[in-house]
Amino acid sequence: MRTALTQPHTRMAGVAAHLPETTLSTAELEDRLADRNPTLDLPRGLIHDHSGVRRRHVALPHEKPSDLAAHAARRVLEDNGLQAADLDLLIYAGVSSDAVEPATGHVVAAKIGACCPVFDVRNACNSVLNAIQVADALISGGRHRRVLVCCGELPTAGTPWTLADAEEYVTVAASYTVSDAGAALLLEAGTEPGVLAHRFSAYSAGWQAAVSAVDNLTTDPWAGRPTIGPLIVDSALLVRGIENIDYAVFHKPLADLGLTWDDFAAICVHQATLPTLWWFCDQVRIPQGKVVVTIAQHGNLVAATLLVQLARVVASGRVRRGDLVALVGLASGASAGIVVVRW
């Protein structure tokens, strides 16, 4: 008698973050800007007042995005008693990349000794969320049983240290809030659902609000760290883009599951600045006490943000097995998304 096959579910088996030990305070950053721009009157305290960022992480001079991702990948594998050979698929989901070609996932896989298929998923700061969406589809569809999602962010490589005038300073101010980091998430097939829901939306007409262009990847990409242009943000235009996103993208998955924000042990929200974090939470009625705040001490961690937050609350015991967690993403483009998880 033939037994019916049970469709597998996707569970989150582990998460890890790598934050470089070298840090740069906002005061130190302002000192460096003042030294390199002696004729420019740069108001002290402006970066912190507008962003809430007090400190950011800076990778070592020789490190590339793949190195930061590999650090986190090794840690999550070790924490779960696994080897790289146990992986079925590796998805690299960072904004930062080692080169235009090949996919940075290949470089990470080579560094950790993985021999599985790889590919990159990229959608600004929502890259990791979209990678979880893809991994869930592949695992629940029976294509893969163990998937590693990882990213390495090196946005400080694009920090503009010399400025023509105060107008340029305002234009590139977002570049002074970013931070380097690596993160990794292990997803596996399971009998009980872990990834409960995900939903995404976009307002692509607002893509010009935040742009970081390729500056110089050099003819020898392995000679040094990749160089990108500064992050140029029109804050008012970016906020309007986010406002044009239908906020039902966040509420409908909760309603379908019979949940409210109060049911979550922690809510991880992407954080570009502290003021915009609280503004957004007010817009979608997320209780501030549920939010995992990392922007002040760690800066804007780009696509690594949500996994760094998840790693922190899991390590601290704030989130335990069986607890509900929401991963809420906002990104330039503009795009938004949510992944609801039972850890």
C-alpha positions as a Markdown table, in Angstrom:
| # | Residue | x | y | z |
|---|---|---|---|---|
| 1 | Met | 0.0 | 0.0 | 0.0 |
| 2 | Arg | 1.5 | 3.3 | -1.1 |
| 3 | Thr | 2.0 | 5.9 | 1.8 |
| 4 | Ala | 1.2 | 9.5 | 1.0 |
| 5 | Leu | 4.3 | 11.8 | 1.1 |
| 6 | Thr | 4.2 | 14.6 | 3.6 |
| 7 | Gln | 5.2 | 18.0 | 2.3 |
| 8 | Pro | 8.2 | 19.2 | 4.3 |
| 9 | His | 8.2 | 22.4 | 6.3 |
| 10 | Thr | 11.0 | 24.9 | 6.6 |
| 11 | Arg | 12.5 | 25.5 | 10.1 |
| 12 | Met | 15.2 | 27.9 | 11.1 |
| 13 | Ala | 17.9 | 25.7 | 12.6 |
| 14 | Gly | 20.4 | 28.4 | 13.6 |
| 15 | Val | 21.6 | 31.9 | 13.1 |
| 16 | Ala | 25.0 | 33.7 | 13.6 |
| 17 | Ala | 26.4 | 37.1 | 13.2 |
| 18 | His | 30.0 | 38.4 | 12.8 |
| 19 | Leu | 30.6 | 42.0 | 13.9 |
| 20 | Pro | 34.2 | 43.2 | 13.3 |
| 21 | Glu | 36.0 | 44.1 | 16.5 |
| 22 | Thr | 37.3 | 47.4 | 15.1 |
| 23 | Thr | 34.7 | 50.2 | 15.7 |
| 24 | Leu | 34.5 | 53.9 | 14.8 |
| 25 | Ser | 32.5 | 56.2 | 17.0 |
| 26 | Thr | 30.5 | 59.0 | 15.5 |
| 27 | Ala | 32.7 | 61.5 | 17.3 |
| 28 | Glu | 35.8 | 59.9 | 15.8 |
| 29 | Leu | 34.3 | 59.9 | 12.4 |
| 30 | Glu | 33.5 | 63.6 | 12.7 |
| 31 | Asp | 37.1 | 64.2 | 13.8 |
| 32 | Arg | 38.4 | 62.4 | 10.7 |
| 33 | Leu | 36.1 | 64.4 | 8.4 |
| 34 | Ala | 37.2 | 67.6 | 10.0 |
| 35 | Asp | 40.9 | 66.7 | 9.6 |
| 36 | Arg | 40.4 | 65.9 | 5.9 |
| 37 | Asn | 38.2 | 68.9 | 5.1 |
| 38 | Pro | 39.7 | 71.8 | 7.1 |
| 39 | Thr | 37.9 | 74.5 | 5.1 |
| 40 | Leu | 34.5 | 72.9 | 5.5 |
| 41 | Asp | 32.3 | 73.9 | 8.5 |
| 42 | Leu | 30.8 | 70.5 | 9.5 |
| 43 | Pro | 28.5 | 70.8 | 12.5 |
| 44 | Arg | 29.4 | 68.4 | 15.3 |
| 45 | Gly | 26.7 | 66.1 | 16.5 |
| 46 | Leu | 24.7 | 66.3 | 13.3 |
| 47 | Ile | 25.2 | 62.7 | 12.3 |
| 48 | His | 24.0 | 61.4 | 15.7 |
| 49 | Asp | 21.1 | 63.8 | 15.9 |
| 50 | His | 19.8 | 62.8 | 12.5 |
| 51 | Ser | 20.5 | 59.1 | 12.7 |
| 52 | Gly | 20.9 | 58.0 | 16.3 |
| 53 | Val | 24.1 | 56.2 | 15.4 |
| 54 | Arg | 26.8 | 56.3 | 18.0 |
| 55 | Arg | 29.2 | 53.6 | 16.7 |
| 56 | Arg | 29.7 | 51.5 | 13.7 |
| 57 | His | 31.9 | 48.4 | 12.9 |
| 58 | Val | 34.8 | 48.5 | 10.4 |
| 59 | Ala | 36.2 | 45.4 | 8.7 |
| 60 | Leu | 39.9 | 44.8 | 8.6 |
| 61 | Pro | 41.6 | 46.4 | 5.5 |
| 62 | His | 42.2 | 43.1 | 3.8 |
| 63 | Glu | 38.6 | 41.7 | 4.3 |
| 64 | Lys | 36.0 | 41.5 | 1.6 |
| 65 | Pro | 32.3 | 40.8 | 1.8 |
| 66 | Ser | 32.9 | 37.1 | 1.3 |
| 67 | Asp | 35.2 | 37.0 | 4.4 |
| 68 | Leu | 32.5 | 38.5 | 6.6 |
| 69 | Ala | 29.9 | 36.1 | 5.3 |
| 70 | Ala | 32.3 | 33.2 | 5.8 |
| 71 | His | 33.0 | 34.1 | 9.4 |
| 72 | Ala | 29.3 | 33.9 | 10.2 |
| 73 | Ala | 28.7 | 30.8 | 8.1 |
| 74 | Arg | 31.4 | 28.9 | 9.9 |
| 75 | Arg | 29.9 | 29.9 | 13.2 |
| 76 | Val | 26.4 | 28.8 | 12.5 |
| 77 | Leu | 27.7 | 25.4 | 11.1 |
| 78 | Glu | 29.8 | 24.9 | 14.2 |
| 79 | Asp | 26.9 | 25.8 | 16.5 |
| 80 | Asn | 24.8 | 23.1 | 14.8 |
| 81 | Gly | 27.5 | 20.4 | 14.7 |
| 82 | Leu | 27.6 | 20.5 | 10.9 |
| 83 | Gln | 30.3 | 20.6 | 8.2 |
| 84 | Ala | 30.1 | 22.7 | 5.0 |
| 85 | Ala | 29.7 | 19.4 | 3.2 |
| 86 | Asp | 26.4 | 18.9 | 4.9 |
| 87 | Leu | 24.9 | 21.9 | 2.9 |
| 88 | Asp | 22.6 | 21.3 | 0.0 |
| 89 | Leu | 22.5 | 24.9 | -1.2 |
| 90 | Leu | 24.2 | 28.2 | -0.3 |
| 91 | Ile | 22.5 | 31.5 | -1.1 |
| 92 | Tyr | 24.5 | 34.7 | -0.8 |
| 93 | Ala | 22.2 | 37.6 | 0.0 |
| 94 | Gly | 24.3 | 40.7 | 0.5 |
| 95 | Val | 24.2 | 44.2 | -1.1 |
| 96 | Ser | 28.0 | 44.1 | -1.0 |
| 97 | Ser | 29.8 | 41.8 | -3.4 |
| 98 | Asp | 33.4 | 40.8 | -4.0 |
| 99 | Ala | 33.1 | 41.3 | -7.8 |
| 100 | Val | 30.5 | 41.8 | -10.5 |
| 101 | Glu | 31.2 | 38.2 | -11.6 |
| 102 | Pro | 31.2 | 35.5 | -10.4 |
| 103 | Ala | 28.4 | 35.3 | -7.8 |
| 104 | Thr | 29.9 | 36.0 | -4.4 |
| 105 | Gly | 28.2 | 32.8 | -3.2 |
| 106 | His | 30.9 | 30.9 | -5.0 |
| 107 | Val | 33.7 | 32.8 | -3.1 |
| 108 | Val | 32.0 | 32.1 | 0.2 |
| 109 | Ala | 31.5 | 28.4 | -0.6 |
| 110 | Ala | 35.1 | 28.1 | -1.5 |
| 111 | Lys | 36.3 | 29.7 | 1.7 |
| 112 | Ile | 34.2 | 27.5 | 4.0 |
| 113 | Gly | 34.8 | 24.3 | 1.9 |
| 114 | Ala | 31.2 | 23.8 | 0.6 |
| 115 | Cys | 30.6 | 21.8 | -2.6 |
| 116 | Cys | 26.9 | 22.5 | -3.0 |
| 117 | Pro | 25.1 | 24.6 | -5.6 |
| 118 | Val | 25.2 | 28.4 | -5.0 |
| 119 | Phe | 23.6 | 31.6 | -6.2 |
| 120 | Asp | 23.2 | 35.2 | -5.2 |
| 121 | Val | 19.9 | 37.0 | -4.3 |
| 122 | Arg | 20.1 | 40.8 | -4.3 |
| 123 | Asn | 17.4 | 43.3 | -3.4 |
| 124 | Ala | 19.1 | 46.1 | -1.4 |
| 125 | Cys | 18.4 | 45.7 | 2.4 |
| 126 | Asn | 15.7 | 43.2 | 1.8 |
| 127 | Ser | 18.1 | 40.7 | 0.2 |
| 128 | Val | 18.1 | 38.3 | 3.2 |
| 129 | Leu | 14.3 | 38.4 | 3.4 |
| 130 | Asn | 14.0 | 37.5 | -0.2 |
| 131 | Ala | 16.6 | 34.7 | 0.2 |
| 132 | Ile | 14.5 | 33.2 | 3.0 |
| 133 | Gln | 11.5 | 33.4 | 0.7 |
| 134 | Val | 13.4 | 31.5 | -2.0 |
| 135 | Ala | 14.9 | 29.0 | 0.5 |
| 136 | Asp | 11.5 | 28.2 | 1.9 |
| 137 | Ala | 10.1 | 27.6 | -1.5 |
| 138 | Leu | 12.9 | 25.2 | -2.4 |
| 139 | Ile | 12.7 | 23.3 | 1.0 |
| 140 | Ser | 9.0 | 23.0 | 1.2 |
| 141 | Gly | 9.0 | 21.9 | -2.5 |
| 142 | Gly | 11.4 | 19.1 | -1.7 |
| 143 | Arg | 14.2 | 20.5 | -3.8 |
| 144 | His | 16.7 | 21.0 | -0.9 |
| 145 | Arg | 16.8 | 19.9 | 2.7 |
| 146 | Arg | 19.5 | 22.2 | 4.2 |
| 147 | Val | 20.1 | 25.7 | 2.9 |
| 148 | Leu | 22.5 | 28.3 | 4.2 |
| 149 | Val | 21.6 | 32.0 | 3.6 |
| 150 | Cys | 24.5 | 34.3 | 4.3 |
| 151 | Cys | 25.7 | 37.9 | 3.6 |
| 152 | Gly | 28.7 | 40.0 | 4.1 |
| 153 | Glu | 28.2 | 43.8 | 4.2 |
| 154 | Leu | 31.2 | 46.2 | 3.6 |
| 155 | Pro | 29.5 | 49.6 | 3.1 |
| 156 | Thr | 32.2 | 51.5 | 4.9 |
| 157 | Ala | 34.3 | 50.9 | 1.8 |
| 158 | Gly | 32.2 | 53.6 | 0.1 |
| 159 | Thr | 32.6 | 56.3 | 2.9 |
| 160 | Pro | 33.4 | 59.6 | 1.3 |
| 161 | Trp | 36.2 | 61.2 | 3.3 |
| 162 | Thr | 36.8 | 64.4 | 1.2 |
| 163 | Leu | 33.9 | 66.7 | 0.4 |
| 164 | Ala | 33.5 | 69.6 | -2.0 |
| 165 | Asp | 31.1 | 71.6 | 0.1 |
| 166 | Ala | 28.3 | 71.4 | 2.7 |
| 167 | Glu | 25.7 | 70.5 | 0.0 |
| 168 | Glu | 27.7 | 67.3 | -0.9 |
| 169 | Tyr | 27.9 | 66.5 | 2.8 |
| 170 | Val | 24.1 | 66.5 | 3.0 |
| 171 | Thr | 23.8 | 64.4 | -0.1 |
| 172 | Val | 26.0 | 61.6 | 1.1 |
| 173 | Ala | 25.2 | 61.9 | 4.9 |
| 174 | Ala | 23.7 | 58.3 | 4.9 |
| 175 | Ser | 27.2 | 57.0 | 4.1 |
| 176 | Tyr | 28.3 | 58.0 | 7.6 |
| 177 | Thr | 25.8 | 55.8 | 9.3 |
| 178 | Val | 26.6 | 52.4 | 7.7 |
| 179 | Ser | 28.5 | 49.5 | 9.3 |
| 180 | Asp | 30.3 | 46.3 | 8.3 |
| 181 | Ala | 28.9 | 42.9 | 9.3 |
| 182 | Gly | 28.5 | 39.3 | 8.3 |
| 183 | Ala | 25.5 | 37.1 | 9.0 |
| 184 | Ala | 24.3 | 33.6 | 8.3 |
| 185 | Leu | 21.0 | 31.7 | 8.7 |
| 186 | Leu | 20.6 | 27.9 | 8.5 |
| 187 | Leu | 17.3 | 26.6 | 7.2 |
| 188 | Glu | 16.3 | 22.9 | 7.2 |
| 189 | Ala | 13.4 | 20.7 | 6.3 |
| 190 | Gly | 11.3 | 19.8 | 9.3 |
| 191 | Thr | 8.1 | 18.1 | 10.3 |
| 192 | Glu | 6.7 | 21.2 | 12.0 |
| 193 | Pro | 6.5 | 24.6 | 10.3 |
| 194 | Gly | 9.0 | 27.2 | 11.3 |
| 195 | Val | 8.7 | 29.8 | 8.5 |
| 196 | Leu | 4.9 | 30.5 | 8.9 |
| 197 | Ala | 4.4 | 33.2 | 6.3 |
| 198 | His | 6.1 | 35.8 | 4.1 |
| 199 | Arg | 4.8 | 38.6 | 2.0 |
| 200 | Phe | 6.4 | 41.3 | -0.1 |
| 201 | Ser | 5.5 | 44.5 | -1.9 |
| 202 | Ala | 7.3 | 47.3 | -3.9 |
| 203 | Tyr | 6.9 | 50.8 | -5.1 |
| 204 | Ser | 9.6 | 50.8 | -7.8 |
| 205 | Ala | 8.8 | 54.3 | -9.1 |
| 206 | Gly | 10.7 | 55.5 | -6.0 |
| 207 | Trp | 14.0 | 53.8 | -7.0 |
| 208 | Gln | 15.9 | 57.0 | -7.3 |
| 209 | Ala | 15.5 | 57.9 | -3.7 |
| 210 | Ala | 18.6 | 55.9 | -2.5 |
| 211 | Val | 21.4 | 54.9 | -4.9 |
| 212 | Ser | 24.9 | 53.6 | -4.4 |
| 213 | Ala | 26.7 | 53.2 | -7.8 |
| 214 | Val | 29.7 | 51.1 | -8.6 |
| 215 | Asp | 32.7 | 53.3 | -8.4 |
| 216 | Asn | 35.7 | 51.0 | -9.2 |
| 217 | Leu | 36.0 | 47.3 | -9.0 |
| 218 | Thr | 39.5 | 47.4 | -10.6 |
| 219 | Thr | 40.9 | 45.1 | -13.2 |
| 220 | Asp | 42.3 | 42.8 | -10.5 |
| 221 | Pro | 39.3 | 42.3 | -8.1 |
| 222 | Trp | 41.5 | 40.3 | -5.7 |
| 223 | Ala | 44.2 | 43.0 | -5.3 |
| 224 | Gly | 42.2 | 44.9 | -2.6 |
| 225 | Arg | 38.7 | 45.4 | -1.2 |
| 226 | Pro | 36.0 | 46.4 | -3.7 |
| 227 | Thr | 35.3 | 50.1 | -3.9 |
| 228 | Ile | 31.8 | 51.4 | -4.3 |
| 229 | Gly | 30.4 | 54.9 | -4.6 |
| 230 | Pro | 28.9 | 56.7 | -1.6 |
| 231 | Leu | 25.2 | 56.1 | -0.7 |
| 232 | Ile | 23.3 | 59.0 | -2.0 |
| 233 | Val | 19.9 | 59.4 | -0.4 |
| 234 | Asp | 17.0 | 61.8 | -0.9 |
| 235 | Ser | 15.4 | 61.3 | 2.5 |
| 236 | Ala | 12.1 | 63.0 | 1.7 |
| 237 | Leu | 11.7 | 61.0 | -1.5 |
| 238 | Leu | 12.6 | 57.8 | 0.2 |
| 239 | Val | 9.9 | 58.4 | 2.9 |
| 240 | Arg | 7.4 | 59.1 | 0.2 |
| 241 | Gly | 8.3 | 55.8 | -1.5 |
| 242 | Ile | 7.8 | 53.9 | 1.7 |
| 243 | Glu | 4.5 | 55.7 | 2.3 |
| 244 | Asn | 3.4 | 54.5 | -1.2 |
| 245 | Ile | 3.8 | 50.9 | -0.2 |
| 246 | Asp | 0.6 | 49.2 | 0.9 |
| 247 | Tyr | 1.0 | 48.5 | 4.6 |
| 248 | Ala | -1.3 | 45.5 | 4.2 |
| 249 | Val | 1.9 | 43.7 | 3.3 |
| 250 | Phe | 2.7 | 43.6 | 7.1 |
| 251 | His | -0.8 | 43.2 | 8.5 |
| 252 | Lys | -2.4 | 40.5 | 6.2 |
| 253 | Pro | 0.0 | 37.7 | 7.1 |
| 254 | Leu | -0.7 | 38.3 | 10.8 |
| 255 | Ala | -4.4 | 38.4 | 10.2 |
| 256 | Asp | -4.3 | 35.2 | 8.2 |
| 257 | Leu | -2.4 | 33.5 | 11.1 |
| 258 | Gly | -4.7 | 35.0 | 13.8 |
| 259 | Leu | -1.8 | 37.0 | 15.3 |
| 260 | Thr | -1.2 | 40.5 | 16.5 |
| 261 | Trp | 2.2 | 42.2 | 17.1 |
| 262 | Asp | 1.8 | 41.5 | 20.8 |
| 263 | Asp | 2.1 | 37.8 | 20.2 |
| 264 | Phe | 5.8 | 38.1 | 19.2 |
| 265 | Ala | 8.7 | 37.6 | 21.5 |
| 266 | Ala | 10.7 | 40.0 | 19.3 |
| 267 | Ile | 10.2 | 42.0 | 16.2 |
| 268 | Cys | 13.3 | 42.6 | 14.1 |
| 269 | Val | 12.9 | 45.7 | 11.9 |
| 270 | His | 15.4 | 47.1 | 9.4 |
| 271 | Gln | 17.0 | 50.2 | 10.8 |
| 272 | Ala | 18.6 | 53.0 | 8.7 |
| 273 | Thr | 18.1 | 55.7 | 11.3 |
| 274 | Leu | 16.5 | 55.7 | 14.8 |
| 275 | Pro | 14.0 | 58.5 | 14.0 |
| 276 | Thr | 12.7 | 56.7 | 10.9 |
| 277 | Leu | 12.6 | 53.4 | 12.8 |
| 278 | Trp | 10.1 | 54.9 | 15.3 |
| 279 | Trp | 8.2 | 56.7 | 12.6 |
| 280 | Phe | 7.7 | 53.5 | 10.7 |
| 281 | Cys | 6.7 | 51.5 | 13.9 |
| 282 | Asp | 4.1 | 54.2 | 14.6 |
| 283 | Gln | 2.8 | 53.8 | 11.0 |
| 284 | Val | 2.2 | 50.1 | 11.2 |
| 285 | Arg | 1.5 | 50.0 | 15.0 |
| 286 | Ile | 4.5 | 47.9 | 16.0 |
| 287 | Pro | 5.0 | 48.3 | 19.8 |
| 288 | Gln | 8.4 | 49.8 | 20.5 |
| 289 | Gly | 9.0 | 47.4 | 23.4 |
| 290 | Lys | 9.0 | 44.5 | 21.0 |
| 291 | Val | 11.6 | 46.0 | 18.6 |
| 292 | Val | 15.3 | 44.8 | 18.7 |
| 293 | Val | 17.2 | 48.1 | 18.5 |
| 294 | Thr | 20.7 | 47.9 | 17.0 |
| 295 | Ile | 21.1 | 51.1 | 15.1 |
| 296 | Ala | 22.7 | 53.2 | 17.9 |
| 297 | Gln | 25.6 | 50.9 | 18.8 |
| 298 | His | 26.0 | 49.0 | 15.5 |
| 299 | Gly | 24.9 | 51.5 | 12.8 |
| 300 | Asn | 23.0 | 50.6 | 9.6 |
| 301 | Leu | 24.0 | 47.0 | 9.0 |
| 302 | Val | 22.4 | 46.9 | 5.5 |
| 303 | Ala | 21.1 | 43.5 | 4.5 |
| 304 | Ala | 22.7 | 41.9 | 7.6 |
| 305 | Thr | 20.5 | 43.9 | 9.9 |
| 306 | Leu | 17.7 | 41.5 | 10.6 |
| 307 | Leu | 19.9 | 38.4 | 11.0 |
| 308 | Val | 22.2 | 40.3 | 13.4 |
| 309 | Gln | 19.1 | 41.3 | 15.5 |
| 310 | Leu | 17.8 | 37.7 | 15.4 |
| 311 | Ala | 21.2 | 36.3 | 16.5 |
| 312 | Arg | 21.3 | 38.8 | 19.4 |
| 313 | Val | 17.9 | 37.9 | 20.8 |
| 314 | Val | 18.5 | 34.2 | 20.4 |
| 315 | Ala | 21.9 | 34.4 | 22.1 |
| 316 | Ser | 20.5 | 36.5 | 25.0 |
| 317 | Gly | 17.6 | 34.1 | 25.6 |
| 318 | Arg | 14.9 | 36.6 | 24.7 |
| 319 | Val | 13.8 | 34.3 | 21.9 |
| 320 | Arg | 13.6 | 30.6 | 22.7 |
| 321 | Arg | 12.5 | 27.6 | 20.7 |
| 322 | Gly | 8.8 | 27.8 | 20.0 |
| 323 | Asp | 8.7 | 31.6 | 20.2 |
| 324 | Leu | 7.2 | 33.8 | 17.5 |
| 325 | Val | 9.5 | 36.3 | 15.7 |
| 326 | Ala | 8.7 | 38.8 | 12.9 |
| 327 | Leu | 11.4 | 39.9 | 10.5 |
| 328 | Val | 10.2 | 43.2 | 9.0 |
| 329 | Gly | 12.2 | 44.6 | 6.0 |
| 330 | Leu | 12.4 | 48.0 | 4.3 |
| 331 | Ala | 14.7 | 48.7 | 1.5 |
| 332 | Ser | 15.6 | 51.2 | -1.2 |
| 333 | Gly | 13.8 | 50.6 | -4.4 |
| 334 | Ala | 11.5 | 50.9 | -2.6 |
| 335 | Ser | 10.4 | 47.5 | -1.2 |
| 336 | Ala | 9.0 | 46.1 | 1.9 |
| 337 | Gly | 8.4 | 42.6 | 3.3 |
| 338 | Ile | 7.8 | 40.4 | 6.3 |
| 339 | Val | 8.7 | 36.9 | 7.3 |
| 340 | Val | 6.8 | 35.4 | 10.3 |
| 341 | Val | 8.8 | 32.7 | 12.1 |
| 342 | Arg | 8.2 | 30.2 | 14.9 |
| 343 | Trp | 11.7 | 29.8 | 16.2 |
